[in-house]
Amino acid sequence: MAPAPASLTASRALSPLLAPARVSSGRWSSLSVSVGARPATVAVSVAALTAQRRLVAAAAATEMAPAASGEEGSKPFIEEMRAVAMKLHTKDQAREGEKEPQAPPVAKWEPSVEGYLRFLVDSRLVFQTLEDIVDRATVPWYAEFRNTGLERSEALKKDLEWFKEQGHTIPEPSDPGTTYSSLLEELSEKDPQAFICHFYNVYFAHTAGGRMIGKKVSEKILNKKELEFYKWEGNLTQLLQNVRDKLNQVASSWSREEKDHCLEETEKSFTYSGQLLRHIFT
């Protein structure tokens, strides 16, 4: 059964997760717009960190619908991935949720254009990294995930150019984005199953609660403008199902240990994505 739609006004939270280790990274220079000074690190309160995790939970819920049935008598691996992600939600967000609400509604937060730009810039770096990894396909089956229709880097490039035209300074990628990008590169080389966990959660969360977050932010600071980041060519439901099918196909050759290792990476993927979302409200 598909989970109930995520709501930005619902009470939601994740239990405390371990903070990821810092990973060194290089400078990102593919953005074809001018950049300003790198933003300084901002201290974040416990309440803000908790709310950050609530955002990630919301962003994972809606479009992570159950996959179509696989072979008779077997459970598609994508359903296992979804089940683990759903447990990181509250009961208000999903029937399978196991976390208790710990923060006020996100709808009461007040986003800023500057923070939203940091989120978009870091998001573009992460999505570009994912696209580059599957294009290189150092692991042969990464090639299965080329040109899925879910790619976001070009859409984000257009959005950032629009912000520049409005007179805003486009910042450089900040630590959350460069750190996550470096982690994805490392995992793609050394730990393919963990990489696929991040791939799944980043793309599917954005098509779900990510769109709801974008809508709320647009209503508050962009006069309801819909960014390209939240638009897809073709039928999004079908695009997602195509990727689910590919994930099931790839995972069918994994051992049980490899599948379990992939699932164990879910909390870390929530943590890293949450650090990007935190930009919107700081």
C-alpha positions in Angstrom: 0.0 0.0 0.0 1.4 3.4 -0.9 2.1 5.8 2.0 -0.1 8.8 2.7 1.2 11.9 1.0 3.8 13.8 2.9 2.5 17.1 4.3 4.7 20.1 5.2 2.2 21.1 7.9 2.3 17.7 9.5 4.4 17.0 12.6 7.4 15.0 11.4 10.9 14.2 12.6 13.8 11.7 12.4 15.6 10.4 15.4 19.1 11.7 15.9 21.5 10.3 13.3 25.2 10.1 13.4 26.8 13.1 11.8 28.8 12.1 8.7 32.6 12.3 8.6 34.0 15.2 6.7 35.4 14.3 3.3 37.9 16.6 1.5 36.8 17.7 -1.9 37.9 19.8 -4.8 36.4 23.0 -6.3 33.4 22.7 -8.5 33.6 24.9 -11.6 31.0 23.6 -14.1 28.4 26.3 -13.2 28.2 28.7 -16.1 27.2 31.7 -14.0 29.2 34.1 -11.9 29.8 33.2 -8.3 30.1 35.2 -5.1 32.0 34.6 -1.9 31.6 31.3 -0.2 29.1 31.5 2.6 30.5 31.2 6.1 29.5 28.2 8.2 26.5 28.9 10.3 25.9 27.4 13.8 22.7 25.4 13.9 20.5 24.8 16.9 19.3 21.4 18.0 15.8 22.4 17.0 17.0 23.3 13.5 18.9 20.1 13.1 15.8 18.1 14.2 13.7 20.0 11.7 16.3 19.3 9.0 15.7 15.6 9.5 12.0 16.1 9.4 12.4 17.7 6.0 14.4 14.7 4.7 11.7 12.4 5.9 9.1 14.4 4.1 11.1 14.4 1.0 11.3 10.7 0.9 7.7 9.7 1.4 5.2 10.3 -1.4 6.7 9.0 -4.6 8.5 6.1 -2.9 5.4 4.1 -3.7 5.6 0.3 -3.8 7.1 -1.1 -6.9 5.2 -3.3 -9.3 5.4 -7.0 -8.3 8.4 -8.9 -9.5 8.6 -12.6 -10.0 5.7 -14.5 -8.3 6.6 -15.4 -4.7 9.5 -12.9 -4.5 9.7 -9.4 -3.0 11.3 -6.8 -5.3 14.4 -5.3 -3.7 13.0 -1.8 -4.4 10.3 -2.6 -1.9 12.9 -3.4 0.8 14.6 -0.1 0.1 11.3 1.7 0.4 10.4 -0.1 3.6 13.7 1.0 5.3 13.2 4.6 4.2 9.6 4.6 5.4 10.7 3.5 8.9 12.6 6.8 9.2 9.3 8.7 8.9 6.7 9.5 11.6 3.3 7.9 11.7 1.8 11.1 10.4 3.9 10.8 7.2 3.6 7.1 6.5 1.8 4.1 7.9 5.1 2.3 8.3 6.7 5.3 10.2 8.4 4.5 13.5 9.8 7.9 14.5 8.2 10.3 17.0 7.6 14.0 16.1 10.1 16.2 17.8 9.9 19.6 16.2 7.3 22.2 15.2 5.7 22.2 11.7 8.0 23.2 8.9 5.3 25.5 7.5 6.1 27.9 10.3 9.7 28.4 9.0 10.7 31.4 7.0 13.1 30.6 4.1 15.4 33.1 2.5 16.5 33.6 -1.1 20.1 33.4 0.0 19.7 30.1 1.8 17.6 28.7 -1.0 20.3 29.5 -3.5 22.8 27.7 -1.4 20.5 24.7 -1.4 20.1 24.8 -5.2 23.8 25.2 -5.9 24.7 22.3 -3.6 21.9 20.2 -5.1 23.2 20.9 -8.6 26.6 19.6 -7.6 25.2 16.5 -6.1 23.0 15.7 -9.1 25.8 16.5 -11.5 28.0 14.1 -9.6 25.4 11.3 -9.8 25.1 11.9 -13.5 28.8 11.9 -14.1 29.2 8.6 -12.2 26.6 6.7 -14.2 28.0 8.2 -17.4 31.5 6.9 -16.6 30.1 3.6 -15.4 33.3 2.3 -13.8 31.0 -0.4 -12.5 29.4 -1.7 -15.7 25.8 -1.8 -14.4 25.9 1.9 -13.5 25.2 2.4 -17.2 21.7 1.1 -16.7 20.9 4.4 -14.9 21.9 6.7 -17.7 19.3 9.0 -19.3 16.5 8.0 -17.0 14.7 11.3 -17.4 15.1 12.0 -13.7 18.4 14.0 -14.2 18.3 17.4 -12.6 21.6 19.2 -13.2 20.6 21.0 -16.5 17.3 22.1 -14.9 19.1 23.5 -12.0 21.6 25.3 -14.3 18.6 27.1 -15.9 17.2 28.0 -12.5 20.5 29.5 -11.3 20.8 31.5 -14.5 17.3 32.8 -13.9 18.3 33.9 -10.3 21.3 35.6 -11.7 19.2 37.5 -14.2 17.1 38.7 -11.2 20.2 40.3 -9.8 21.1 37.6 -7.2 24.7 36.5 -6.6 25.2 32.8 -7.2 27.3 31.3 -4.4 29.9 28.6 -4.8 29.1 25.1 -3.5 29.4 24.9 0.2 30.7 22.2 2.5 27.5 20.1 2.6 27.5 19.9 -1.2 31.2 19.3 -1.8 31.3 16.8 1.1 28.4 14.8 -0.3 29.7 14.9 -3.8 33.1 13.5 -2.6 31.4 10.8 -0.7 29.3 9.7 -3.7 32.5 9.6 -5.8 34.2 7.5 -3.2 31.3 5.1 -2.7 30.9 4.7 -6.5 34.4 3.4 -6.7 34.7 1.3 -3.5 31.1 0.4 -2.5 28.6 0.1 -5.3 25.7 -1.1 -3.2 26.0 1.9 -0.8 26.2 4.2 -3.8 23.0 2.8 -5.2 21.2 3.5 -1.9 22.1 7.2 -2.2 21.2 7.2 -5.8 17.7 5.9 -5.0 17.0 8.1 -2.1 18.3 11.3 -3.7 16.2 10.9 -6.9 13.0 9.5 -5.4 12.9 11.9 -2.4 13.2 14.9 -4.8 10.2 13.7 -6.9 8.1 13.4 -3.7 8.4 15.6 -0.7 11.1 17.6 -2.5 8.4 19.0 -4.8 6.3 19.9 -1.8 9.1 21.8 -0.2 9.8 23.6 -3.5 6.2 24.7 -3.7 6.1 26.0 -0.1 9.4 27.9 -0.7 8.1 29.3 -4.0 4.9 30.6 -2.3 6.8 32.4 0.4 9.8 34.0 -1.5 9.3 33.5 -5.3 5.8 34.7 -5.9 4.8 31.1 -6.7 7.2 30.7 -9.6 7.8 27.1 -10.5 11.4 26.3 -11.0 12.7 23.9 -13.7 14.1 21.8 -10.8 10.6 20.6 -10.2 9.6 19.9 -13.8 10.2 16.7 -15.7 9.7 15.8 -19.4 7.3 12.9 -19.9 5.2 11.0 -17.4 7.0 11.2 -14.1 5.2 8.1 -12.7 6.5 6.0 -15.6 10.0 7.4 -15.3 10.1 6.4 -11.7 8.7 2.9 -12.5 11.4 2.5 -15.1 14.1 3.2 -12.6 12.5 0.9 -10.0 12.6 -1.9 -12.6 16.2 -1.2 -13.3 17.1 -1.2 -9.6 15.3 -4.6 -9.2 17.1 -6.0 -12.2 20.6 -4.9 -10.9 19.9 -6.1 -7.4 18.8 -9.5 -8.6 22.4 -10.5 -9.0 23.5 -9.3 -5.5 24.0 -11.6 -2.5 21.8 -11.2 0.6 24.8 -9.6 2.3 25.2 -7.0 -0.4 21.5 -6.2 -0.3 21.6 -5.8 3.5 24.6 -3.5 3.1 22.7 -1.3 0.7 19.8 -1.0 3.1 22.1 -0.1 6.0 23.2 3.0 4.1 19.7 4.6 4.2 20.2 6.6 7.4 23.4 8.1 6.1 21.7 9.1 2.8 19.0 10.9 4.9 21.7 12.7 6.9 23.7 14.0 3.9 20.6 15.1 2.0 19.3 16.8 5.2 22.4 19.0 5.4 21.6 20.4 2.0 18.0 21.1 2.9 19.1 22.9 6.0 20.4 25.7 3.8 16.8 26.8 3.0 16.2 27.9 6.5 19.6 29.3 7.7 
